[in-house]
Amino acid sequence: MQPRAWRELAYSRDDWRIARADIAFVNLACAADLPGTERIDVPLCIGTLNEWAKKSLWYTNKMFHKYDSNPVAYRNSRNYFRVLAMITCLQRDLGVKYNPAKMSSDVPFDTDDTFIHGVIQGNGGTCATLPVIYAAVGRQLGYPIKLVSSQSRLTGHLFCRWEDAQERFNIEATAQGLSTPTDDDYRNDAPELYPKLEQEAFHLVSQTPRREMTGFLMQRGLRWQELGKFGRACESFIFACGLAPEIVGTVAVLKNTMNQWKDWMDARLPANFPQVWVHTDGRHFPGLPENVEGDYFAREAIETASMSEELHRKWWGPMKDGQMLPRTPKTMRVYRTPLKAEMAFEVTDNVYV
């Protein structure tokens, strides 16, 4: 998996391109280069899901006589029976399960619990990953399965929904078997938070492919944030905001993490660090407030400059140690282009005092 794959997909903001991408590929792409993901075998994961879809279809066709003989037992819904058969095959016959070590609400998630390789290559899934597995397999079978988010008092939650012009029902299968709670059942887990969450976070709303990818990028960002890599976290959040600026919480999380990033950098930079001017080729994330985009690029540039071994040896180290230098930089100009992690720094005589 190329580390830039998720950036190129998200930066395009192309609804057709994102919708056309396999949800499993998008999920795994958003995990790229996180610590521990070097063991992800993307061809194995995609191939396994393909096999699971074939076996689920075979099992469903094999068992359809049970529906035909007693449709009332299956709510008179052939679609409900299809989902039930798929879940039964995945859980009982193919070993898809919730990771037993992560069942307690106070156990922290790691990368394996956040992206779907943990289900296929690891010890099982979570409510963040199992719904993605079900959606990936179901879509291969032609099922109109959407991802949906909700919120309890303690944590966020993800589940699936069958939704087409004829039928709509929720799919809850993180525990054993299948249940179909109503939207109100989820609201009742935290009635004081609704309906505000439905308006601002689009909880209980079937996700578009853009919002699916937004959720994966938020998960990516939260992993980086937990690891203290605030710049990497902000990068993920800013792409998420660019995809779905209508989700209020994404911008709030970005701003909070940018403040953490600033505090982290301020503690490591010399007090007289030069003023940085960032030059870009226009707006990169038009869905964001311009000042937020500018702050992100400035902090990205400062961190990149501060990590330069040449510049640290020449200026930052001596300046932080209080050494007297014949001249020190007053300003620095940084030129940034889309999708490039590297930046061009220009330091000339007129930027010294």
C-alpha positions as CSV (number, residue, x, y, z in Angstrom):
1,M,0.0,0.0,0.0
2,Q,1.5,3.3,-1.1
3,P,1.5,5.8,1.8
4,R,0.2,8.5,-0.6
5,A,-2.8,6.5,-1.8
6,W,-5.2,7.9,0.8
7,R,-3.9,11.5,0.3
8,E,-4.5,11.3,-3.5
9,L,-7.9,9.9,-3.0
10,A,-9.0,12.4,-0.3
11,Y,-7.4,15.4,-2.0
12,S,-9.2,14.7,-5.2
13,R,-12.5,15.1,-3.4
14,D,-14.0,13.3,-6.4
15,D,-17.3,11.8,-5.3
16,W,-17.3,9.3,-8.2
17,R,-13.7,8.2,-7.6
18,I,-14.2,7.7,-3.9
19,A,-17.5,5.9,-4.4
20,R,-16.0,3.6,-7.0
21,A,-13.2,2.6,-4.6
22,D,-13.7,-0.6,-2.6
23,I,-14.5,0.3,1.0
24,A,-11.9,-2.2,2.2
25,F,-9.2,-0.6,0.1
26,V,-10.1,2.8,1.4
27,N,-10.0,1.6,5.0
28,L,-6.6,-0.1,4.6
29,A,-5.2,2.9,2.7
30,C,-6.1,5.2,5.7
31,A,-4.0,2.9,7.9
32,A,-0.9,3.2,5.8
33,D,2.4,4.0,7.7
34,L,0.8,4.0,11.1
35,P,3.1,2.1,13.6
36,G,2.4,-1.6,13.3
37,T,0.8,-1.4,9.9
38,E,4.0,-2.6,8.1
39,R,2.6,-6.1,8.7
40,I,-0.6,-5.4,6.8
41,D,-0.8,-7.7,3.8
42,V,-3.2,-5.8,1.6
43,P,-3.5,-8.5,-1.2
44,L,-4.2,-11.1,1.5
45,C,-6.9,-8.9,3.1
46,I,-8.6,-8.1,-0.2
47,G,-8.4,-11.7,-1.3
48,T,-9.8,-13.0,1.9
49,L,-12.8,-10.7,1.7
50,N,-13.4,-11.9,-1.9
51,E,-13.4,-15.5,-0.7
52,W,-15.6,-14.6,2.2
53,A,-18.1,-13.0,-0.2
54,K,-18.1,-16.2,-2.4
55,K,-18.7,-18.5,0.6
56,S,-21.4,-16.2,2.0
57,L,-23.2,-16.3,-1.4
58,W,-22.9,-20.1,-1.6
59,Y,-24.2,-20.5,2.0
60,T,-27.1,-18.1,1.4
61,N,-28.2,-19.9,-1.7
62,K,-27.9,-23.2,0.0
63,M,-30.1,-22.1,2.9
64,F,-32.7,-20.1,1.0
65,H,-35.1,-23.1,1.2
66,K,-35.6,-22.2,4.9
67,Y,-36.9,-18.8,3.9
68,D,-39.1,-20.2,1.2
69,S,-40.7,-22.7,3.6
70,N,-41.3,-20.2,6.4
71,P,-40.9,-16.5,5.4
72,V,-42.8,-15.3,8.5
73,A,-39.8,-16.5,10.6
74,Y,-37.7,-14.1,8.7
75,R,-40.0,-11.1,8.8
76,N,-41.2,-11.8,5.3
77,S,-38.1,-10.1,4.1
78,R,-35.8,-11.8,1.7
79,N,-33.2,-9.1,2.3
80,Y,-33.3,-9.7,6.1
81,F,-32.7,-13.4,5.4
82,R,-29.8,-12.5,3.1
83,V,-28.1,-10.4,5.8
84,L,-28.7,-13.1,8.4
85,A,-27.2,-15.8,6.2
86,M,-24.2,-13.6,5.5
87,I,-23.6,-12.8,9.2
88,T,-24.1,-16.5,10.1
89,C,-21.5,-17.7,7.5
90,L,-19.0,-15.0,8.5
91,Q,-19.2,-15.5,12.2
92,R,-19.9,-19.2,12.6
93,D,-18.1,-20.7,9.6
94,L,-15.4,-18.2,8.8
95,G,-14.4,-17.1,12.3
96,V,-15.2,-13.4,12.1
97,K,-15.6,-12.2,15.7
98,Y,-15.2,-9.4,18.2
99,N,-11.7,-9.4,19.8
100,P,-12.4,-10.8,23.3
101,A,-9.5,-8.8,24.7
102,K,-11.3,-5.5,23.7
103,M,-14.8,-6.2,25.0
104,S,-14.4,-4.0,28.1
105,S,-15.2,-0.3,27.5
106,D,-12.1,0.8,29.3
107,V,-9.6,-1.1,27.2
108,P,-7.8,1.2,24.7
109,F,-7.9,0.5,21.0
110,D,-4.7,0.2,19.0
111,T,-4.3,0.2,15.2
112,D,-5.4,-3.4,14.8
113,D,-8.7,-2.5,16.5
114,T,-9.2,0.5,14.3
115,F,-8.7,-0.8,10.8
116,I,-9.9,-4.0,9.2
117,H,-6.7,-5.9,9.0
118,G,-7.1,-6.7,12.7
119,V,-10.2,-8.8,11.8
120,I,-8.4,-10.7,9.0
121,Q,-4.8,-11.0,10.2
122,G,-5.2,-10.4,14.0
123,N,-7.3,-11.5,16.9
124,G,-10.7,-10.1,15.9
125,G,-12.6,-6.9,15.3
126,T,-14.4,-4.1,17.2
127,C,-17.3,-1.9,16.5
128,A,-15.0,0.2,14.4
129,T,-14.0,-2.6,12.1
130,L,-16.6,-5.3,12.0
131,P,-19.2,-3.1,10.3
132,V,-16.7,-2.3,7.6
133,I,-16.1,-6.0,7.1
134,Y,-19.9,-6.6,6.7
135,A,-20.3,-3.7,4.4
136,A,-17.3,-4.8,2.2
137,V,-18.6,-8.4,1.9
138,G,-22.2,-7.3,1.5
139,R,-21.4,-4.9,-1.3
140,Q,-19.6,-7.6,-3.2
141,L,-22.9,-9.5,-3.1
142,G,-24.8,-6.4,-4.4
143,Y,-26.4,-5.5,-1.1
144,P,-27.1,-1.8,-0.5
145,I,-25.3,-1.8,2.9
146,K,-24.3,1.6,4.4
147,L,-22.2,2.5,7.4
148,V,-23.9,4.5,10.2
149,S,-22.5,6.1,13.3
150,S,-24.0,6.6,16.7
151,Q,-23.0,7.7,20.2
152,S,-23.5,6.4,23.7
153,R,-22.6,8.1,26.9
154,L,-19.2,6.5,26.9
155,T,-18.1,6.1,23.3
156,G,-18.9,6.3,19.6
157,H,-20.2,3.3,17.7
158,L,-20.5,2.2,14.1
159,F,-23.0,-0.2,12.6
160,C,-24.5,-1.1,9.2
161,R,-27.8,-0.4,7.6
162,W,-29.6,-2.0,4.6
163,E,-31.1,0.8,2.7
164,D,-32.7,1.0,-0.7
165,A,-35.9,2.3,-2.1
166,Q,-37.9,-0.6,-0.9
167,E,-36.5,-1.5,2.6
168,R,-34.5,-0.1,5.4
169,F,-33.3,-1.8,8.6
170,N,-30.3,-1.5,10.9
171,I,-27.7,-4.3,11.1
172,E,-26.1,-4.8,14.5
173,A,-23.6,-7.7,14.5
174,T,-20.7,-6.8,16.6
175,A,-21.8,-9.4,19.2
176,Q,-22.8,-12.9,18.2
177,G,-25.6,-13.2,15.7
178,L,-27.7,-10.4,14.1
179,S,-30.0,-7.9,15.7
180,T,-31.9,-5.0,14.1
181,P,-32.3,-2.2,16.6
182,T,-34.3,0.9,15.6
183,D,-32.8,4.4,15.4
184,D,-34.6,5.2,18.7
185,D,-32.8,2.3,20.4
186,Y,-29.5,4.1,19.6
187,R,-30.9,7.5,20.7
188,N,-31.9,6.0,24.0
189,D,-28.3,5.1,24.8
190,A,-27.7,8.9,25.2
191,P,-30.9,10.8,24.9
192,E,-29.3,14.0,26.3
193,L,-27.0,14.1,23.3
194,Y,-29.7,13.8,20.6
195,P,-30.9,15.4,18.3
196,K,-27.9,17.7,18.4
197,L,-25.6,14.9,17.3
198,E,-27.8,14.1,14.4
199,Q,-27.6,17.7,13.2
200,E,-23.9,18.4,13.8
201,A,-22.2,15.0,13.6
202,F,-24.7,13.3,11.2
203,H,-25.2,10.4,13.6
204,L,-27.8,7.9,12.6
205,V,-27.6,9.1,9.0
206,S,-26.5,6.6,6.3
207,Q,-23.0,7.6,5.3
208,T,-21.9,8.6,1.8
209,P,-18.5,7.2,0.6
210,R,-17.0,10.7,1.4
211,R,-18.2,10.4,5.0
212,E,-17.0,6.9,5.2
213,M,-13.5,8.0,4.3
214,T,-13.8,10.9,6.6
215,G,-14.5,8.5,9.5
216,F,-11.5,6.4,8.5
217,L,-9.3,9.5,8.4
218,M,-10.5,10.6,11.8
219,Q,-9.6,7.2,13.2
220,R,-6.2,7.6,11.6
221,G,-5.8,11.0,13.1
222,L,-6.8,9.8,16.6
223,R,-4.2,7.1,16.5
224,W,-1.5,9.6,15.6
225,Q,-2.8,11.9,18.4
226,E,-2.6,9.2,20.9
227,L,1.0,8.5,19.9
228,G,1.9,12.2,20.4
229,K,2.4,12.8,16.7
230,F,0.3,15.9,16.5
231,G,1.5,17.0,13.1
232,R,0.6,13.7,11.5
233,A,-2.7,13.8,13.4
234,C,-3.5,17.2,12.0
235,E,-2.7,16.1,8.5
236,S,-5.3,13.4,8.8
237,F,-7.9,15.7,10.4
238,I,-7.4,18.4,7.8
239,F,-8.0,16.0,4.9
240,A,-11.1,14.7,6.8
241,C,-12.4,18.2,7.2
242,G,-11.8,18.8,3.5
243,L,-13.9,15.8,2.6
244,A,-16.8,16.6,5.0
245,P,-16.6,20.2,6.3
246,E,-20.3,20.0,7.2
247,I,-19.5,17.8,10.2
248,V,-18.9,20.3,13.0
249,G,-16.9,17.9,15.2
250,T,-14.1,17.4,12.6
251,V,-13.1,21.0,12.6
252,A,-13.3,21.2,16.4
253,V,-11.0,18.2,16.7
254,L,-8.5,19.7,14.2
255,K,-8.4,23.0,16.0
256,N,-7.8,21.3,19.4
257,T,-5.0,19.1,18.0
258,M,-3.4,22.1,16.3
259,N,-3.2,23.8,19.7
260,Q,-1.6,20.7,21.2
261,W,0.8,20.7,18.2
262,K,1.7,24.4,18.9
263,D,2.3,23.8,22.6
264,W,4.5,20.8,21.7
265,M,6.6,22.7,19.2
266,D,6.9,25.8,21.4
267,A,8.5,23.8,24.1
268,R,11.2,22.6,21.7
269,L,12.0,25.7,19.7
270,P,14.3,28.5,20.5
271,A,12.5,31.6,21.8
272,N,13.6,33.7,18.8
273,F,12.7,31.2,16.2
274,P,12.2,33.2,12.9
275,Q,8.8,34.2,11.5
276,V,7.8,31.8,8.8
277,W,6.0,32.8,5.6
278,V,4.3,30.0,3.7
279,H,3.7,30.4,0.0
280,T,1.2,28.0,-1.6
281,D,-0.3,27.7,-5.1
282,G,-3.8,28.7,-3.9
283,R,-6.3,27.1,-1.5
284,H,-5.7,23.4,-0.9
285,F,-8.8,22.8,1.3
286,P,-11.6,25.2,0.2
287,G,-14.0,23.6,2.6
288,L,-12.0,24.8,5.6
289,P,-11.8,28.4,7.0
290,E,-8.9,30.1,5.3
291,N,-7.3,31.0,8.6
292,V,-7.4,27.4,9.8
293,E,-5.7,26.2,6.6
294,G,-3.1,28.9,6.9
295,D,-2.3,28.0,10.5
296,Y,-1.9,24.3,9.6
297,F,0.5,25.1,6.8
298,A,2.5,27.4,9.0
299,R,2.8,24.9,11.8
300,E,3.7,22.1,9.3
301,A,6.4,24.4,7.9
302,I,7.8,25.2,11.3
303,E,8.0,21.6,12.3
304,T,9.6,20.6,9.1
305,A,12.2,23.4,9.4
306,S,12.9,22.6,13.0
307,M,13.6,18.9,12.1
308,S,16.1,19.8,9.4
309,E,19.5,18.5,10.6
310,E,21.3,21.2,8.6
311,L,19.2,24.1,9.9
312,H,19.4,22.7,13.5
313,R,23.2,22.4,13.3
314,K,23.5,25.9,11.8
315,W,20.9,27.8,13.9
316,W,18.3,26.1,16.1
317,G,20.7,24.2,18.3
318,P,23.1,27.2,18.9
319,M,20.1,29.6,19.4
320,K,18.4,27.3,21.9
321,D,21.7,26.9,23.8
322,G,22.0,30.7,24.0
323,Q,25.1,30.9,21.9
324,M,26.0,34.3,20.3
325,L,25.9,34.1,16.6
326,P,27.1,36.7,14.1
327,R,23.7,36.7,12.5
328,T,20.5,34.8,13.0
329,P,17.5,34.3,10.6
330,K,14.6,36.8,11.1
331,T,12.2,35.3,8.6
332,M,12.0,32.2,6.5
333,R,10.0,31.6,3.3
334,V,8.5,28.1,2.6
335,Y,7.1,27.0,-0.7
336,R,4.5,24.2,-0.5
337,T,2.8,22.3,-3.3
338,P,-0.1,19.8,-3.0
339,L,0.5,16.2,-1.9
340,K,4.2,16.7,-1.3
341,A,5.6,16.0,2.2
342,E,8.8,17.8,1.3
343,M,9.0,21.6,1.2
344,A,11.4,24.1,-0.3
345,F,13.1,26.5,2.1
346,E,14.5,29.8,0.9
347,V,17.0,31.6,3.1
348,T,18.8,34.6,1.7
349,D,20.8,37.6,3.0
350,N,17.8,39.8,3.3
351,V,16.2,37.5,5.9
352,Y,19.0,38.0,8.5
353,V,19.4,40.6,11.2
